[in-house]
Amino acid sequence: MNLSSEDKVRAFRELTRGAEDVFASRMDNVWRPIYAPVEDYNILLHLSGKMEIGSYPLIPTEEWATCYWVSADFDGKEPNSPWQRDVQRAVECLIDFDGCPCFVNLSRSARGAHIRMLFRETVPAWLARRWMNWWLDEAGATRDEWDEDLPSSFDRLIPPQDRLSGGTNKDGRRLPGNLIGSPLHAGCARRNGGTLPLDPLQVARGNFEPDSRHWEHVMHALEQRAWGLAELQAALRDCPDPNLSMNPPAMGYLVPGHLPVIPASEGELDYTVKFCEFMKYLRTPGNFTYDLWLALATQLHRFGPAGLEAFHEISKLDSRYDAYNTNRKWDQTDGMAPIRCDTLVGMGFTCPLLRGPQCNGARAPAYFIDNLDVEIL
């Protein structure tokens, strides 16, 4: 399409719209929150490949957080992953909803994809997530860790939370929840086709090749937006599951993401470091990599100052240990959700108990201690 730079910036902003007081920037292979509105020049730098940005979908409200879109993340990094089959199943189902357009783009690695459903106004995140999750499950595109015959590339919904934690970082700024990287990054596109939009109709036929009509797909999705709160509520009521509740979750409910800090005196940190396979792996000399070191920090933040001490103690086992850089990495990962066990596989560590019953389905090492009623040893 013959769009001006200004047109592209406006369209990109609408497509990725999230919280207005914070956006994400990827630097040194780490996503960090930037507590400022995303400016037009940030978007232009992203589109040219000179900067990489993402958005935080959850918008704070007095009660439930709201969002302009809900996305499904399919990760195809594991060998022989059926991610294309899973995405095709999902899109075959989701393109049938007139007024709630389906926008599809490849992931950064081009080994996976994001499916984004767009709304014309903000809707409660819990409502969008519940509707999206039901239809993904109905399409046979969601993970079932206990049945190997079902697809396994579905990672999570974004946002993965129904509401924000209300917590703050060390600077007193609010924790923004989880982010998603934005499409149309020129650097990823040039490298491997990553982040490029796909034609949903072609995806539904099993074709995952970008067709160079990137902005046409963006504009078509934006022009088709017609659902707001009333339409989403009606769509949820139309789901043919008689047990699907229209009531919001209890206010005390939080999807794991930013978890309350656990006092070290309760012993959970020592138990995690001693028995979690990931922690044991990193306490073995020679197993440190940069990515696993970053992942370790995201797990230990759950334990507050005691977690920082453990981060130093484990980091000291590597010959490259430096106290200043260890503290710096701790600060850079503040507010990041714990990196999942499945994601650790792509970083070089595969847990021998992965998807097994021993951890009771713990999704990340940080959640290991939430399952102490299970026979782990």
C-alpha positions as CSV (number, residue, x, y, z in Angstrom):
1,M,0.0,0.0,0.0
2,N,1.1,3.5,-0.7
3,L,1.2,4.8,2.9
4,S,3.2,7.8,4.1
5,S,5.5,7.5,7.1
6,E,2.9,9.3,9.2
7,D,0.2,6.8,8.1
8,K,2.4,3.9,9.0
9,V,3.1,5.3,12.5
10,R,-0.6,5.9,13.1
11,A,-1.5,2.4,12.0
12,F,1.3,0.7,14.0
13,R,0.3,2.7,17.1
14,E,-3.3,1.5,16.7
15,L,-2.3,-2.1,16.1
16,T,0.0,-2.4,19.1
17,R,-1.9,-0.1,21.5
18,G,-1.4,-0.8,25.1
19,A,-0.6,1.1,28.3
20,E,0.2,4.7,27.4
21,D,2.6,5.4,30.2
22,V,5.1,2.6,29.5
23,F,6.5,0.6,26.5
24,A,9.2,-2.0,26.1
25,S,12.6,-1.7,24.5
26,R,14.9,-4.6,23.7
27,M,18.5,-3.8,24.5
28,D,21.4,-6.3,24.9
29,N,18.9,-9.2,24.3
30,V,16.8,-8.1,27.3
31,W,13.4,-6.4,27.3
32,R,13.1,-3.5,29.6
33,P,10.3,-1.2,30.5
34,I,10.6,2.5,29.4
35,Y,8.3,4.6,31.6
36,A,7.3,7.1,29.0
37,P,4.7,7.3,26.2
38,V,6.0,5.7,23.0
39,E,6.9,8.5,20.6
40,D,6.6,8.6,16.8
41,Y,10.4,8.5,16.4
42,N,10.5,5.3,18.5
43,I,8.1,3.7,16.1
44,L,10.0,4.9,13.1
45,L,13.3,3.5,14.6
46,H,11.5,0.1,15.1
47,L,10.2,0.0,11.6
48,S,13.6,0.8,10.2
49,G,15.3,-1.9,12.4
50,K,17.4,0.6,14.5
51,M,15.4,0.0,17.7
52,E,13.1,-2.8,18.8
53,I,10.0,-2.0,20.9
54,G,7.1,-3.8,22.4
55,S,3.9,-3.0,24.3
56,Y,2.4,-3.8,27.6
57,P,-1.2,-4.7,26.9
58,L,-2.7,-4.3,30.3
59,I,-4.2,-0.8,31.0
60,P,-4.6,0.0,34.7
61,T,-8.1,0.6,36.1
62,E,-9.6,0.8,39.6
63,E,-10.9,-2.8,39.3
64,W,-10.0,-5.1,36.4
65,A,-7.3,-4.2,33.9
66,T,-8.4,-3.6,30.3
67,C,-6.9,-4.2,26.9
68,Y,-7.3,-3.3,23.3
69,W,-6.4,-6.8,22.0
70,V,-5.6,-10.3,23.2
71,S,-2.9,-12.4,21.6
72,A,-2.0,-16.1,21.5
73,D,1.7,-17.0,21.4
74,F,2.8,-20.1,19.6
75,D,6.4,-21.1,20.1
76,G,8.1,-23.3,17.5
77,K,11.7,-23.3,18.7
78,E,11.7,-26.9,19.8
79,P,12.7,-29.5,17.2
80,N,9.7,-30.9,15.2
81,S,7.3,-28.5,16.8
82,P,3.9,-28.6,15.3
83,W,3.5,-24.8,15.6
84,Q,2.3,-24.3,12.0
85,R,-0.4,-26.9,12.4
86,D,-1.5,-25.4,15.7
87,V,-1.6,-21.8,14.4
88,Q,-3.5,-23.0,11.3
89,R,-6.1,-24.7,13.6
90,A,-6.5,-21.6,15.6
91,V,-6.8,-19.2,12.6
92,E,-9.3,-21.5,10.9
93,C,-11.6,-20.9,13.9
94,L,-10.9,-17.3,14.7
95,I,-11.2,-15.7,11.3
96,D,-14.9,-16.5,11.4
97,F,-15.7,-13.7,14.0
98,D,-16.9,-10.7,12.0
99,G,-16.0,-7.5,13.8
100,C,-13.1,-9.0,15.8
101,P,-10.4,-9.2,13.2
102,C,-7.6,-11.7,13.4
103,F,-4.1,-10.3,12.8
104,V,-1.2,-12.9,12.5
105,N,2.5,-12.2,12.4
106,L,5.6,-14.4,12.7
107,S,7.6,-14.4,15.9
108,R,11.1,-12.8,16.1
109,S,12.7,-16.1,15.2
110,A,10.1,-16.9,12.5
111,R,9.7,-20.2,14.3
112,G,6.4,-19.4,15.8
113,A,3.6,-16.9,15.5
114,H,1.3,-14.5,17.3
115,I,-2.4,-14.3,16.7
116,R,-3.9,-11.0,17.8
117,M,-7.6,-10.4,18.1
118,L,-8.4,-6.7,17.9
119,F,-11.2,-4.6,19.7
120,R,-12.4,-1.1,18.8
121,E,-12.3,-0.1,22.5
122,T,-10.9,-1.3,25.7
123,V,-12.4,-4.5,27.2
124,P,-11.8,-6.2,30.5
125,A,-8.7,-8.4,30.1
126,W,-10.3,-11.4,32.0
127,L,-13.2,-11.3,29.6
128,A,-11.0,-11.3,26.5
129,R,-8.8,-14.0,27.8
130,R,-11.6,-16.2,28.8
131,W,-13.3,-15.9,25.4
132,M,-10.0,-16.4,23.5
133,N,-8.9,-19.3,25.6
134,W,-12.2,-21.1,25.1
135,W,-12.0,-20.9,21.3
136,L,-8.4,-21.9,21.1
137,D,-9.2,-24.9,23.1
138,E,-12.2,-25.6,20.9
139,A,-10.0,-25.4,17.9
140,G,-7.6,-28.0,19.4
141,A,-4.7,-25.4,19.4
142,T,-3.9,-25.2,23.1
143,R,-1.4,-27.2,25.1
144,D,-2.4,-30.1,27.2
145,E,0.7,-31.2,29.1
146,W,-0.8,-34.5,30.2
147,D,-1.7,-35.7,26.7
148,E,1.1,-36.1,24.3
149,D,-1.3,-36.5,21.4
150,L,-2.4,-32.9,21.6
151,P,-0.6,-29.9,20.2
152,S,2.3,-28.6,22.3
153,S,3.4,-25.3,20.7
154,F,0.8,-23.0,22.4
155,D,2.8,-21.0,25.0
156,R,0.3,-18.6,26.5
157,L,-2.2,-15.8,26.1
158,I,-0.9,-12.3,26.2
159,P,-1.8,-10.6,28.5
160,P,-1.3,-13.7,30.7
161,Q,-2.9,-11.9,33.6
162,D,-6.4,-10.8,34.4
163,R,-5.3,-7.8,36.4
164,L,-2.1,-6.0,37.4
165,S,-0.4,-7.0,40.6
166,G,-0.3,-3.4,42.0
167,G,3.3,-3.8,42.9
168,T,6.2,-1.4,42.3
169,N,9.8,-1.7,41.3
170,K,12.7,-0.3,43.3
171,D,12.1,3.1,41.8
172,G,8.5,3.1,42.9
173,R,7.1,2.7,39.4
174,R,4.3,0.4,38.8
175,L,4.9,-3.1,37.5
176,P,3.4,-3.1,34.1
177,G,2.7,-6.8,33.7
178,N,4.0,-8.9,30.7
179,L,4.9,-7.5,27.3
180,I,4.8,-8.6,23.7
181,G,7.3,-7.7,21.0
182,S,5.8,-5.6,18.2
183,P,5.5,-6.8,14.6
184,L,7.2,-5.2,11.5
185,H,10.7,-4.9,12.9
186,A,13.0,-4.4,9.9
187,G,16.0,-6.1,11.5
188,C,14.2,-9.4,12.2
189,A,12.4,-9.2,8.8
190,R,15.7,-8.9,6.9
191,R,17.4,-11.6,9.0
192,N,14.7,-14.4,8.7
193,G,11.3,-12.9,7.9
194,G,10.6,-12.6,11.7
195,T,7.8,-10.3,12.9
196,L,6.3,-10.0,9.4
197,P,2.4,-10.1,9.1
198,L,0.8,-13.0,7.3
199,D,-2.5,-13.2,5.4
200,P,-4.9,-15.0,7.8
201,L,-6.8,-16.6,4.9
202,Q,-3.5,-18.1,3.6
203,V,-2.6,-19.3,7.1
204,A,-5.9,-21.0,7.3
205,R,-4.8,-22.9,4.2
206,G,-1.4,-23.8,5.7
207,N,0.6,-21.1,3.9
208,F,3.0,-19.3,6.2
209,E,5.0,-17.4,3.6
210,P,5.0,-13.5,4.0
211,D,3.5,-12.0,0.8
212,S,5.0,-8.5,1.0
213,R,1.5,-7.0,1.5
214,H,2.4,-6.2,5.1
215,W,0.6,-2.9,5.5
216,E,-2.4,-4.1,3.6
217,H,-2.9,-6.8,6.3
218,V,-2.4,-4.2,9.0
219,M,-5.0,-1.8,7.6
220,H,-7.5,-4.5,6.8
221,A,-7.4,-5.7,10.4
222,L,-7.8,-2.1,11.8
223,E,-10.7,-1.3,9.5
224,Q,-12.6,-4.5,10.5
225,R,-12.7,-3.7,14.3
226,A,-16.2,-3.5,15.5
227,W,-16.3,-5.4,18.8
228,G,-16.5,-3.5,22.1
229,L,-17.6,-4.7,25.5
230,A,-21.2,-5.5,24.6
231,E,-20.1,-7.6,21.5
232,L,-17.5,-9.5,23.5
233,Q,-20.0,-10.3,26.3
234,A,-22.5,-11.5,23.7
235,A,-19.8,-13.6,22.1
236,L,-18.9,-15.2,25.4
237,R,-22.5,-16.0,26.1
238,D,-22.7,-17.7,22.7
239,C,-19.9,-20.1,23.5
240,P,-21.6,-23.5,23.6
241,D,-20.2,-24.5,27.0
242,P,-22.9,-24.4,29.6
243,N,-20.3,-24.2,32.4
244,L,-18.5,-21.2,31.0
245,S,-19.0,-18.4,33.6
246,M,-19.9,-14.9,32.8
247,N,-18.7,-13.7,36.2
248,P,-15.2,-12.2,36.7
249,P,-12.7,-14.1,38.8
250,A,-12.5,-13.4,42.5
251,M,-10.6,-10.2,43.1
252,G,-8.1,-12.2,45.2
253,Y,-7.1,-14.2,42.1
254,L,-3.8,-13.5,40.3
255,V,-2.4,-15.4,37.4
256,P,1.3,-16.1,38.3
257,G,3.5,-13.4,36.8
258,H,4.6,-10.9,39.4
259,L,4.3,-12.9,42.6
260,P,4.4,-11.6,46.2
261,V,7.9,-11.8,47.7
262,I,8.3,-14.8,50.0
263,P,10.3,-14.1,53.2
264,A,13.6,-16.0,53.3
265,S,12.8,-17.2,56.9
266,E,10.1,-19.5,55.5
267,G,12.7,-21.7,53.9
268,E,11.2,-21.8,50.4
269,L,14.3,-20.3,48.8
270,D,16.7,-22.9,50.3
271,Y,14.3,-25.6,49.2
272,T,14.2,-24.3,45.6
273,V,18.0,-23.9,45.3
274,K,18.6,-27.3,46.7
275,F,16.0,-29.4,44.8
276,C,14.9,-27.5,41.6
277,E,16.7,-29.2,38.7
278,F,17.5,-25.8,37.0
279,M,19.1,-24.5,40.2
280,K,21.1,-27.7,40.6
281,Y,22.2,-27.4,37.0
282,L,23.6,-23.8,37.4
283,R,25.3,-24.8,40.7
284,T,27.4,-27.3,38.6
285,P,30.6,-25.6,37.3
286,G,30.8,-25.0,33.5
287,N,27.0,-24.8,32.9
288,F,26.7,-21.0,32.9
289,T,25.6,-19.1,29.8
290,Y,24.4,-15.5,29.6
291,D,20.8,-16.4,28.8
292,L,20.6,-18.9,31.7
293,W,22.2,-16.3,34.0
294,L,19.4,-13.9,33.0
295,A,16.8,-16.6,33.5
296,L,18.2,-17.3,36.9
297,A,17.7,-13.7,38.0
298,T,14.0,-13.7,36.9
299,Q,13.4,-16.7,39.1
300,L,15.1,-15.4,42.2
301,H,13.4,-12.0,42.2
302,R,10.5,-13.8,43.8
303,F,12.5,-14.1,47.0
304,G,13.4,-10.4,47.4
305,P,16.7,-9.5,49.0
306,A,17.4,-13.1,49.9
307,G,17.0,-13.9,46.2
308,L,19.7,-11.3,45.4
309,E,22.0,-13.0,47.8
310,A,21.4,-16.3,46.2
311,F,21.9,-14.8,42.8
312,H,25.4,-13.7,43.9
313,E,26.2,-17.0,45.5
314,I,25.3,-19.0,42.5
315,S,27.0,-16.5,40.1
316,K,30.2,-16.8,42.1
317,L,30.5,-20.4,40.9
318,D,31.3,-19.1,37.4
319,S,34.9,-17.8,36.8
320,R,33.6,-14.7,35.1
321,Y,31.7,-13.5,38.3
322,D,31.8,-9.8,38.9
323,A,29.7,-8.2,41.7
324,Y,29.0,-5.0,39.9
325,N,27.6,-6.7,36.8
326,T,25.7,-9.1,38.9
327,N,23.9,-6.3,40.7
328,R,23.4,-4.6,37.3
329,K,21.8,-7.7,35.8
330,W,19.6,-8.0,38.9
331,D,18.3,-4.4,38.4
332,Q,17.7,-4.9,34.7
333,T,15.5,-8.0,35.3
334,D,13.4,-6.3,38.0
335,G,9.8,-6.7,37.1
336,M,10.3,-9.4,34.5
337,A,8.1,-12.5,34.8
338,P,10.0,-15.7,35.6
339,I,11.3,-17.3,32.4
340,R,9.4,-20.6,31.8
341,C,10.8,-24.1,31.8
342,D,9.8,-24.6,28.2
343,T,11.7,-21.5,27.2
344,L,14.8,-22.6,29.1
345,V,15.1,-25.4,26.5
346,G,15.9,-22.9,23.8
347,M,18.5,-21.4,26.1
348,G,20.4,-24.7,26.6
349,F,18.8,-26.3,29.6
350,T,16.2,-29.1,29.4
351,C,14.8,-30.2,32.7
352,P,14.7,-34.0,33.1
353,L,11.3,-33.6,34.7
354,L,9.9,-31.3,32.0
355,R,6.1,-31.7,31.7
356,G,6.3,-34.5,34.2
357,P,4.2,-34.9,37.3
358,Q,7.1,-34.5,39.8
359,C,6.7,-30.7,39.8
360,N,2.9,-30.7,39.5
361,G,3.1,-28.7,36.3
362,A,5.2,-25.9,37.6
363,R,5.7,-23.6,34.6
364,A,9.0,-22.0,35.9
365,P,11.5,-22.6,38.6
366,A,10.1,-19.7,40.6
367,Y,6.9,-21.7,41.1
368,F,8.7,-24.9,42.2
369,I,7.8,-24.3,45.8
370,D,4.1,-23.9,45.1
371,N,3.8,-27.6,44.7
372,L,5.2,-29.0,47.9
373,D,2.3,-31.3,48.3
374,V,3.6,-33.4,45.4
375,E,6.2,-36.2,45.7
376,I,9.1,-34.4,44.1
377,L,12.0,-36.5,45.3
